[in-house]
Amino acid sequence: MELDFYKKAFDAVELRRWSNEDGSIHVAEMSIDGAMFHFHEEKPEAGIFNPERHHGVTTTIGLMVGDVDSIMARAVAAGARETSRAQDYDYGYRQGEIIDPLGHRWIIEMVI
């Protein structure tokens, strides 16, 4: 599992890691701006797949930030693919979308 992207793009901090016997990551506990989350390895026997394997996603992760444009630029520099440029919306958010190197879709957003 490539965690460096999250560290470079979002200043994520790896808090803990549990490894499988083969050295792969079972679970990585990370934090973005104090919000803790877990990453799990792809595990087809348990129905956990890389989104790219199925040519799509089932979940979009929304990340509220202070500066959408700078975080989007950092994410792209770290290896993300921009799928929607940052723009202001009439419902009061500025947001853009990326797909990270593992195939997960993120909406990077802020209240304007």
C-alpha positions as CSV (number, residue, x, y, z in Angstrom):
1,M,0.0,0.0,0.0
2,E,1.4,3.4,-1.0
3,L,0.9,5.7,2.0
4,D,3.4,8.3,0.9
5,F,0.8,9.9,-1.4
6,Y,-1.4,10.8,1.6
7,K,1.5,12.2,3.6
8,K,2.6,14.4,0.6
9,A,-0.8,15.5,-0.6
10,F,-2.6,16.0,2.7
11,D,0.1,16.1,5.4
12,A,-1.3,12.8,6.8
13,V,0.5,11.4,9.7
14,E,0.9,7.6,10.1
15,L,0.0,6.8,13.7
16,R,0.3,3.0,13.7
17,R,0.6,0.1,11.4
18,W,-0.3,-3.5,11.6
19,S,1.4,-5.8,9.1
20,N,0.5,-9.2,7.7
21,E,2.9,-12.1,7.9
22,D,4.0,-11.4,4.4
23,G,5.0,-7.9,5.3
24,S,2.0,-6.2,3.5
25,I,0.0,-3.7,5.5
26,H,-3.1,-5.1,7.2
27,V,-4.2,-1.7,8.6
28,A,-2.5,1.7,8.7
29,E,-4.0,4.2,11.1
30,M,-3.5,7.7,9.9
31,S,-4.6,11.3,10.7
32,I,-5.3,14.3,8.6
33,D,-5.5,17.5,10.6
34,G,-6.5,15.5,13.7
35,A,-9.2,13.3,12.0
36,M,-8.2,9.7,12.3
37,F,-8.9,7.1,9.5
38,H,-7.7,3.6,8.6
39,F,-6.5,2.2,5.3
40,H,-6.8,-1.5,4.7
41,E,-5.0,-3.5,2.0
42,E,-6.9,-4.9,-1.0
43,K,-8.3,-8.2,0.1
44,P,-10.3,-9.9,-2.6
45,E,-11.2,-12.9,-0.5
46,A,-13.0,-10.5,1.9
47,G,-14.6,-8.5,-0.9
48,I,-12.2,-5.5,-0.5
49,F,-10.9,-4.4,-3.9
50,N,-8.9,-1.6,-5.4
51,P,-11.5,0.6,-7.1
52,E,-9.5,0.6,-10.4
53,R,-9.9,-3.2,-10.6
54,H,-13.6,-2.5,-11.2
55,H,-13.2,0.7,-13.2
56,G,-15.0,2.9,-10.7
57,V,-15.6,3.6,-7.1
58,T,-18.4,3.0,-4.6
59,T,-17.5,5.7,-2.2
60,T,-16.2,9.3,-2.5
61,I,-14.2,10.8,0.3
62,G,-14.9,14.4,1.1
63,L,-12.0,16.3,2.8
64,M,-12.7,19.7,4.2
65,V,-9.6,21.9,4.0
66,G,-8.7,25.6,4.4
67,D,-7.4,26.1,0.8
68,V,-8.8,23.8,-1.9
69,D,-6.5,25.1,-4.7
70,S,-3.2,24.5,-2.8
71,I,-4.3,21.0,-1.6
72,M,-5.4,20.0,-5.1
73,A,-2.1,21.2,-6.5
74,R,-0.2,19.2,-3.8
75,A,-2.3,16.1,-4.5
76,V,-1.6,16.3,-8.2
77,A,2.1,16.8,-7.6
78,A,2.1,13.7,-5.3
79,G,0.5,11.6,-8.0
80,A,-3.3,12.2,-8.0
81,R,-5.3,12.6,-11.2
82,E,-7.5,15.7,-11.3
83,T,-11.0,14.8,-12.5
84,S,-12.8,18.1,-11.8
85,R,-11.1,21.5,-11.4
86,A,-11.7,23.4,-8.3
87,Q,-14.6,25.9,-8.6
88,D,-17.1,27.7,-6.5
89,Y,-20.7,26.4,-6.2
90,D,-23.9,28.2,-5.4
91,Y,-24.4,26.1,-2.3
92,G,-21.4,27.8,-0.7
93,Y,-18.6,25.4,-1.3
94,R,-15.4,25.6,-3.4
95,Q,-14.5,22.1,-4.4
96,G,-12.6,19.9,-6.9
97,E,-12.1,16.2,-7.4
98,I,-9.1,13.9,-7.7
99,I,-8.5,10.2,-7.9
100,D,-5.5,9.1,-5.8
101,P,-2.9,6.6,-6.9
102,L,-4.9,3.7,-5.3
103,G,-8.0,4.7,-7.3
104,H,-10.0,6.4,-4.5
105,R,-12.0,9.4,-5.4
106,W,-11.7,12.5,-3.2
107,I,-13.7,15.7,-3.2
108,I,-11.5,18.5,-1.8
109,E,-13.7,21.1,-0.4
110,M,-14.1,24.2,1.7
111,V,-16.9,26.5,2.8
112,I,-16.7,29.9,1.0
